[in-house]
Amino acid sequence: MSTNNRELFSEWLKSKSVSKPPINLILLAFDEVSEFAVSRKLSKVCIWAISSQSDFKIVRVAISKNQIFRVVHRQAASLFEKSWKYYDSFLASLKEVKNGYDESNENEISFELI
């Protein structure tokens, strides 16, 4: 799932015509944030495995407050602060798609029962 979310996020960014910061730098910053969060036990899973906005918020806040990360990984921290909203919106869009998919399946089931 983790690689899949990374690829889906990349495609989502391209579809939104995000150019600043560059998509490849956003992805690299998220990779660095993810590695740090897991290594410091700020998260049990990598960012790419997070599928809920509330779980992402917990990790995001922990990373943002971590002074060691901000000092040692200055560039990644800066890019993450500029672009975390994109991932939050991406997760919201995944939730919408999932909810729409669930509703369409329920309609099909109801139709079959009639």
C-alpha positions in Angstrom: 0.0 0.0 0.0 2.7 2.4 0.8 4.3 2.6 -2.6 0.9 2.7 -4.1 -0.1 5.8 -2.1 3.2 7.5 -3.1 2.5 6.9 -6.8 -1.2 7.9 -6.4 -0.1 11.1 -4.6 2.4 11.9 -7.4 -0.4 11.4 -10.0 -2.8 13.5 -7.9 -0.2 16.3 -7.7 0.3 16.2 -11.5 -3.5 16.3 -12.0 -3.7 19.4 -9.8 -0.8 21.1 -11.8 1.3 21.6 -8.8 4.7 23.0 -9.8 5.9 24.8 -6.8 7.6 23.2 -5.0 8.5 20.7 -7.7 6.7 17.3 -7.3 9.9 15.3 -7.1 11.1 17.4 -4.2 7.8 17.1 -2.4 8.0 13.3 -2.7 11.6 13.2 -1.5 10.7 15.5 1.5 7.8 13.2 2.4 10.1 10.2 2.1 12.6 11.8 4.5 9.9 12.8 6.9 8.5 9.3 6.9 11.8 7.7 7.5 12.5 10.1 10.4 9.0 9.6 11.9 9.3 5.8 11.9 12.9 5.8 13.2 12.0 8.2 16.1 8.8 6.3 16.8 6.7 9.3 16.0 4.7 7.0 13.7 4.3 3.2 13.6 4.0 3.3 9.8 5.5 5.3 7.0 3.5 8.3 5.8 2.6 6.5 2.6 0.7 3.8 4.6 -1.4 6.4 6.4 -4.9 6.6 4.9 -6.8 8.8 7.3 -6.5 12.5 7.7 -6.7 12.3 11.5 -3.8 9.8 11.6 -1.8 12.0 9.2 -2.5 15.1 11.4 -1.1 13.3 14.5 2.2 12.5 12.6 2.3 16.0 11.0 2.0 17.8 14.3 4.6 15.5 15.9 7.1 16.2 13.0 6.4 19.9 13.0 7.1 20.2 16.7 10.3 18.1 16.5 13.2 20.5 16.8 15.8 17.9 15.9 14.1 17.2 12.6 13.8 20.9 11.8 17.5 21.5 12.5 19.0 18.4 11.0 16.6 18.0 8.0 16.1 21.7 7.4 15.2 21.5 3.7 12.9 18.5 4.1 11.2 20.2 7.0 10.7 23.4 5.0 9.2 21.5 2.0 7.0 19.4 4.3 5.6 22.5 6.0 4.9 24.1 2.5 3.3 21.0 1.1 1.6 18.9 3.8 -1.7 20.4 2.9 -1.5 18.7 -0.5 -1.3 15.3 1.2 -4.2 16.2 3.5 -6.3 17.1 0.4 -5.1 13.9 -1.3 -6.3 11.8 1.6 -9.6 13.6 1.6 -10.0 12.8 -2.1 -9.3 9.1 -1.4 -12.0 9.1 1.3 -14.5 10.7 -1.1 -13.7 8.1 -3.8 -14.0 5.3 -1.3 -17.3 6.6 0.1 -18.7 7.0 -3.5 -17.5 3.4 -4.3 -19.2 2.0 -1.2 -22.5 3.8 -2.0 -22.5 2.5 -5.6 -21.9 -1.0 -4.4 -24.8 -0.7 -2.0 -27.1 0.4 -4.8 -26.1 -2.6 -6.9 -26.8 -4.9 -4.0 -30.2 -3.3 -3.4 -31.0 -3.7 -7.1 -30.1 -7.3 -7.1 -32.3 -8.0 -4.1 -35.4 -6.6 -5.8 
